[in-house]
Amino acid sequence: MFKTSHRYAKSLIEFSVKRNLLEVIYKDIVLVNSVFKNNKDLVFMLNNPLIYNHKKLRILEKVFYAK
């Protein structure tokens, strides 16, 4: 898992730098981390296999749309 996540992180950083979005992406990551850290119910819901992915996506859109 670490190798995969490291590869994605590296790609995201390269993408952000090329498009001059590093600060914006960083702020988004900090926000997502904060929301997940402070809302264990949200994390539990996202890990729940009984909840369909399209419902999870709608919830995430509602959580992050205004932010």
TIVO-2410 file (N, C-alpha, C; in nm, 3 decimals):
# residues 67
REC num residu      c1      c2      c3 atome chaine
REC   1      M   0.082  -0.119   0.000     N      A
REC   1      M   0.000   0.000   0.000    CA      A
REC   1      M   0.087   0.126   0.000     C      A
REC   2      F   0.193   0.125   0.076     N      A
REC   2      F   0.277   0.245   0.083    CA      A
REC   2      F   0.333   0.282  -0.053     C      A
REC   3      K   0.379   0.184  -0.129     N      A
REC   3      K   0.436   0.214  -0.260    CA      A
REC   3      K   0.332   0.277  -0.351     C      A
REC   4      T   0.211   0.227  -0.346     N      A
REC   4      T   0.104   0.282  -0.430    CA      A
REC   4      T   0.069   0.423  -0.386     C      A
REC   5      S   0.050   0.444  -0.258     N      A
REC   5      S   0.015   0.578  -0.210    CA      A
REC   5      S   0.128   0.677  -0.235     C      A
REC   6      H   0.251   0.631  -0.224     N      A
REC   6      H   0.366   0.717  -0.250    CA      A
REC   6      H   0.368   0.759  -0.397     C      A
REC   7      R   0.338   0.666  -0.486     N      A
REC   7      R   0.333   0.696  -0.629    CA      A
REC   7      R   0.226   0.800  -0.660     C      A
REC   8      Y   0.107   0.782  -0.600     N      A
REC   8      Y  -0.002   0.879  -0.622    CA      A
REC   8      Y   0.034   1.016  -0.565     C      A
REC   9      A   0.094   1.017  -0.448     N      A
REC   9      A   0.134   1.145  -0.387    CA      A
REC   9      A   0.236   1.217  -0.474     C      A
REC  10      K   0.331   1.144  -0.524     N      A
REC  10      K   0.434   1.202  -0.610    CA      A
REC  10      K   0.370   1.258  -0.738     C      A
REC  11      S   0.279   1.184  -0.796     N      A
REC  11      S   0.210   1.230  -0.917    CA      A
REC  11      S   0.127   1.355  -0.890     C      A
REC  12      L   0.060   1.357  -0.776     N      A
REC  12      L  -0.020   1.474  -0.740    CA      A
REC  12      L   0.066   1.598  -0.722     C      A
REC  13      I   0.181   1.581  -0.659     N      A
REC  13      I   0.273   1.693  -0.640    CA      A
REC  13      I   0.324   1.742  -0.776     C      A
REC  14      E   0.364   1.651  -0.862     N      A
REC  14      E   0.413   1.690  -0.995    CA      A
REC  14      E   0.304   1.763  -1.073     C      A
REC  15      F   0.183   1.711  -1.069     N      A
REC  15      F   0.069   1.774  -1.136    CA      A
REC  15      F   0.047   1.915  -1.082     C      A
REC  16      S   0.050   1.927  -0.949     N      A
REC  16      S   0.026   2.056  -0.883    CA      A
REC  16      S   0.132   2.159  -0.920     C      A
REC  17      V   0.256   2.117  -0.923     N      A
REC  17      V   0.365   2.209  -0.956    CA      A
REC  17      V   0.354   2.255  -1.101     C      A
REC  18      K   0.328   2.160  -1.193     N      A
REC  18      K   0.319   2.195  -1.335    CA      A
REC  18      K   0.208   2.296  -1.362     C      A
REC  19      R   0.101   2.288  -1.286     N      A
REC  19      R  -0.013   2.377  -1.309    CA      A
REC  19      R  -0.021   2.491  -1.208     C      A
REC  20      N   0.086   2.507  -1.131     N      A
REC  20      N   0.093   2.614  -1.032    CA      A
REC  20      N  -0.024   2.609  -0.934     C      A
REC  21      L  -0.055   2.488  -0.888     N      A
REC  21      L  -0.167   2.467  -0.796    CA      A
REC  21      L  -0.123   2.405  -0.663     C      A
REC  22      L   0.005   2.407  -0.638     N      A
REC  22      L   0.056   2.338  -0.519    CA      A
REC  22      L  -0.009   2.387  -0.391     C      A
REC  23      E  -0.021   2.517  -0.374     N      A
REC  23      E  -0.080   2.572  -0.251    CA      A
REC  23      E  -0.228   2.536  -0.240     C      A
REC  24      V  -0.300   2.540  -0.351     N      A
REC  24      V  -0.443   2.506  -0.351    CA      A
REC  24      V  -0.463   2.359  -0.314     C      A
REC  25      I  -0.385   2.273  -0.377     N      A
REC  25      I  -0.394   2.129  -0.349    CA      A
REC  25      I  -0.357   2.101  -0.204     C      A
REC  26      Y  -0.253   2.167  -0.156     N      A
REC  26      Y  -0.211   2.149  -0.017    CA      A
REC  26      Y  -0.325   2.186   0.079     C      A
REC  27      K  -0.390   2.299   0.054     N      A
REC  27      K  -0.501   2.342   0.140    CA      A
REC  27      K  -0.616   2.242   0.135     C      A
REC  28      D  -0.643   2.187   0.018     N      A
REC  28      D  -0.748   2.086   0.005    CA      A
REC  28      D  -0.715   1.961   0.086     C      A
REC  29      I  -0.591   1.919   0.079     N      A
REC  29      I  -0.549   1.799   0.153    CA      A
REC  29      I  -0.557   1.823   0.303     C      A
REC  30      V  -0.517   1.940   0.347     N      A
REC  30      V  -0.526   1.975   0.489    CA      A
REC  30      V  -0.673   1.973   0.534     C      A
REC  31      L  -0.761   2.027   0.450     N      A
REC  31      L  -0.904   2.028   0.482    CA      A
REC  31      L  -0.959   1.886   0.492     C      A
REC  32      V  -0.929   1.803   0.394     N      A
REC  32      V  -0.978   1.664   0.396    CA      A
REC  32      V  -0.926   1.591   0.519     C      A
REC  33      N  -0.800   1.608   0.549     N      A
REC  33      N  -0.741   1.544   0.666    CA      A
REC  33      N  -0.811   1.589   0.794     C      A
REC  34      S  -0.837   1.717   0.804     N      A
REC  34      S  -0.904   1.772   0.922    CA      A
REC  34      S  -1.046   1.717   0.937     C      A
REC  35      V  -1.118   1.713   0.826     N      A
REC  35      V  -1.256   1.661   0.831    CA      A
REC  35      V  -1.256   1.515   0.875     C      A
REC  36      F  -1.169   1.435   0.818     N      A
REC  36      F  -1.164   1.293   0.854    CA      A
REC  36      F  -1.117   1.273   0.998     C      A
REC  37      K  -1.021   1.353   1.040     N      A
REC  37      K  -0.968   1.341   1.176    CA      A
REC  37      K  -1.074   1.375   1.280     C      A
REC  38      N  -1.159   1.473   1.248     N      A
REC  38      N  -1.258   1.521   1.344    CA      A
REC  38      N  -1.396   1.460   1.328     C      A
REC  39      N  -1.411   1.368   1.233     N      A
REC  39      N  -1.542   1.308   1.212    CA      A
REC  39      N  -1.527   1.157   1.189     C      A
REC  40      K  -1.516   1.086   1.299     N      A
REC  40      K  -1.496   0.941   1.292    CA      A
REC  40      K  -1.617   0.870   1.232     C      A
REC  41      D  -1.737   0.928   1.249     N      A
REC  41      D  -1.856   0.868   1.189    CA      A
REC  41      D  -1.849   0.871   1.036     C      A
REC  42      L  -1.796   0.977   0.983     N      A
REC  42      L  -1.779   0.987   0.838    CA      A
REC  42      L  -1.683   0.880   0.789     C      A
REC  43      V  -1.573   0.863   0.857     N      A
REC  43      V  -1.475   0.762   0.820    CA      A
REC  43      V  -1.537   0.622   0.831     C      A
REC  44      F  -1.612   0.599   0.937     N      A
REC  44      F  -1.679   0.471   0.954    CA      A
REC  44      F  -1.775   0.445   0.838     C      A
REC  45      M  -1.853   0.546   0.802     N      A
REC  45      M  -1.948   0.533   0.692    CA      A
REC  45      M  -1.875   0.500   0.561     C      A
REC  46      L  -1.764   0.568   0.535     N      A
REC  46      L  -1.690   0.545   0.411    CA      A
REC  46      L  -1.632   0.404   0.405     C      A
REC  47      N  -1.602   0.348   0.519     N      A
REC  47      N  -1.546   0.212   0.524    CA      A
REC  47      N  -1.653   0.104   0.531     C      A
REC  48      N  -1.778   0.144   0.540     N      A
REC  48      N  -1.887   0.049   0.554    CA      A
REC  48      N  -1.925  -0.010   0.418     C      A
REC  49      P  -1.905  -0.140   0.398     N      A
REC  49      P  -1.935  -0.201   0.268    CA      A
REC  49      P  -2.085  -0.210   0.239     C      A
REC  50      L  -2.169  -0.189   0.338     N      A
REC  50      L  -2.313  -0.196   0.317    CA      A
REC  50      L  -2.371  -0.069   0.255     C      A
REC  51      I  -2.293   0.037   0.255     N      A
REC  51      I  -2.338   0.163   0.197    CA      A
REC  51      I  -2.282   0.172   0.055     C      A
REC  52      Y  -2.371   0.193  -0.040     N      A
REC  52      Y  -2.331   0.198  -0.181    CA      A
REC  52      Y  -2.238   0.317  -0.208     C      A
REC  53      N  -2.146   0.297  -0.300     N      A
REC  53      N  -2.048   0.401  -0.333    CA      A
REC  53      N  -2.113   0.529  -0.381     C      A
REC  54      H  -2.221   0.519  -0.458     N      A
REC  54      H  -2.285   0.642  -0.506    CA      A
REC  54      H  -2.343   0.724  -0.392     C      A
REC  55      K  -2.386   0.657  -0.284     N      A
REC  55      K  -2.435   0.729  -0.166    CA      A
REC  55      K  -2.319   0.794  -0.092     C      A
REC  56      K  -2.209   0.724  -0.083     N      A
REC  56      K  -2.090   0.780  -0.019    CA      A
REC  56      K  -2.043   0.904  -0.094     C      A
REC  57      L  -2.045   0.896  -0.226     N      A
REC  57      L  -2.003   1.010  -0.307    CA      A
REC  57      L  -2.094   1.130  -0.284     C      A
REC  58      R  -2.223   1.108  -0.278     N      A
REC  58      R  -2.317   1.219  -0.254    CA      A
REC  58      R  -2.291   1.284  -0.119     C      A
REC  59      I  -2.263   1.202  -0.019     N      A
REC  59      I  -2.235   1.257   0.115    CA      A
REC  59      I  -2.106   1.339   0.112     C      A
REC  60      L  -2.003   1.288   0.047     N      A
REC  60      L  -1.877   1.361   0.038    CA      A
REC  60      L  -1.895   1.493  -0.038     C      A
REC  61      E  -1.976   1.491  -0.142     N      A
REC  61      E  -2.004   1.614  -0.215    CA      A
REC  61      E  -2.072   1.717  -0.125     C      A
REC  62      K  -2.164   1.672  -0.042     N      A
REC  62      K  -2.232   1.764   0.049    CA      A
REC  62      K  -2.137   1.818   0.156     C      A
REC  63      V  -2.048   1.733   0.204     N      A
REC  63      V  -1.954   1.773   0.308    CA      A
REC  63      V  -1.855   1.876   0.254     C      A
REC  64      F  -1.804   1.853   0.134     N      A
REC  64      F  -1.696   1.937   0.082    CA      A
REC  64      F  -1.740   2.043  -0.018     C      A
REC  65      Y  -1.862   2.041  -0.062     N      A
REC  65      Y  -1.907   2.136  -0.164    CA      A
REC  65      Y  -1.892   2.280  -0.119     C      A
REC  66      A  -1.930   2.309   0.002     N      A
REC  66      A  -1.928   2.448   0.052    CA      A
REC  66      A  -1.791   2.492   0.100     C      A
REC  67      K  -1.696   2.404   0.106     N      A
REC  67      K  -1.566   2.437   0.164    CA      A
REC  67      K  -1.467   2.483   0.064     C      A
***
